[in-house]
Amino acid sequence: MKKYDGWWDGFFPAFRPIFSKVPARVTNAQVRFIREKLDLRAGRTFLDCPCGIGRIALPLARTGVRVTGIDITQSYLDELAGKVKKSGLKMDLHRQDMRRISLDSKFDACGNLWTSFGYFEKESDNLLVLKKMFRALKPGGKFMLHVINRDWIMANFQANEWYQSGDMKVLENRGFDYAKSISTDVWTFIGPEGSSTHETAIRMYSYHELISMFERVGFIDIEGYGSVKGEPISRNKEQMFVIGTRPRR
Ligand SMILES: C[S@@+](CC[C@H](N)C(=O)[O-])C[C@H]1O[C@@H](n2cnc3c(N)ncnc32)[C@H](O)[C@@H]1O
């Protein structure tokens, strides 16, 4: 059987221009939804893991939330640190693999947002990420996972897609490993400085599987939404926002 691992190292620095594919109005609506669903008021603590270039972390910090960001891509953390400094905000930033964080009972809320989950071939590693998030929460704290819905992928599978993102042309050739529920994509980035090709392998989940994983880790009061409007998850919804609470005792 094919092996997948470590693909993120070369992929993410090259992926940088794709952040501009997400319009500001989409990010703003997500930030509003996150604040509402995770009870994030000024002064509350939030762990954004992985934080990327601060797409969500920065606007949350602007509302007075005390944000900690963790990511593995140093160039993203450097870019975010520069923006934080320029805007006079404060943010704790750390370079770390999301499987290795050891922050216990520190945060009112945590988020793993925009398809940053399912990166590991070993299912125990993906579960470990959830465990780390659970442990990082204070008792009563809430965690949000935001991923693509496997059931939507199956209903809308598109093997090839190309689009423009900033000054980069992107071609995605998609495959699917049904034995492992892993989306296997080959990305070609064509930019002003040349082109590069990268492979990604991301485990895709249906809602019921995520519920089982959340329960296994110890989350209670699990809720799922198919959009930031609070619509239910179905095969017609591309996104899933799954929320769990760490019990108070
Ligand atoms: C699609 S981006 C999402 C970033 C951010 N959550 C957002 O909503 O904009 C995925 C992020 O995961 C980070 N990443 C990839 N593998 C990682 C790992 N093993 N540990 C921590 N971060 C990782 C990448 O550097 C990238 O910033």
PDBQT file of the ligand as one rigid body, heavy atoms in Angstrom, charges set to zero:
ROOT
HETATM    1  C1  LIG A 301      -4.209  25.461   5.011  1.00  0.00    +0.000 C 
HETATM    2  S1  LIG A 301      -3.110  26.232   6.141  1.00  0.00    +0.000 S 
HETATM    3  C2  LIG A 301      -4.240  26.909   7.309  1.00  0.00    +0.000 C 
HETATM    4  C3  LIG A 301      -3.645  27.987   8.171  1.00  0.00    +0.000 C 
HETATM    5  C4  LIG A 301      -4.629  28.700   9.110  1.00  0.00    +0.000 C 
HETATM    6  N1  LIG A 301      -5.242  27.783  10.048  1.00  0.00    +0.000 N 
HETATM    7  C5  LIG A 301      -5.704  29.456   8.360  1.00  0.00    +0.000 C 
HETATM    8  O1  LIG A 301      -6.888  29.215   8.608  1.00  0.00    +0.000 OA
HETATM    9  O2  LIG A 301      -5.353  30.301   7.535  1.00  0.00    +0.000 OA
HETATM   10  C6  LIG A 301      -2.386  24.838   6.975  1.00  0.00    +0.000 C 
HETATM   11  C7  LIG A 301      -1.240  25.192   7.897  1.00  0.00    +0.000 C 
HETATM   12  O3  LIG A 301      -0.750  23.991   8.547  1.00  0.00    +0.000 OA
HETATM   13  C8  LIG A 301       0.641  24.176   8.788  1.00  0.00    +0.000 C 
HETATM   14  N2  LIG A 301       1.220  22.840   9.046  1.00  0.00    +0.000 N 
HETATM   15  C9  LIG A 301       1.420  21.850   8.148  1.00  0.00    +0.000 A 
HETATM   16  N3  LIG A 301       1.894  20.750   8.744  1.00  0.00    +0.000 NA
HETATM   17  C10 LIG A 301       2.016  21.047  10.070  1.00  0.00    +0.000 A 
HETATM   18  C11 LIG A 301       2.452  20.318  11.210  1.00  0.00    +0.000 A 
HETATM   19  N4  LIG A 301       2.869  19.044  11.109  1.00  0.00    +0.000 N 
HETATM   20  N5  LIG A 301       2.425  20.938  12.419  1.00  0.00    +0.000 NA
HETATM   21  C12 LIG A 301       2.021  22.242  12.517  1.00  0.00    +0.000 A 
HETATM   22  N6  LIG A 301       1.606  22.983  11.465  1.00  0.00    +0.000 NA
HETATM   23  C13 LIG A 301       1.591  22.388  10.261  1.00  0.00    +0.000 A 
HETATM   24  C14 LIG A 301       1.125  24.852   7.536  1.00  0.00    +0.000 C 
HETATM   25  O4  LIG A 301       2.360  25.477   7.695  1.00  0.00    +0.000 OA
HETATM   26  C15 LIG A 301      -0.027  25.836   7.255  1.00  0.00    +0.000 C 
HETATM   27  O5  LIG A 301       0.215  27.066   7.847  1.00  0.00    +0.000 OA
ENDROOT
TORSDOF 0
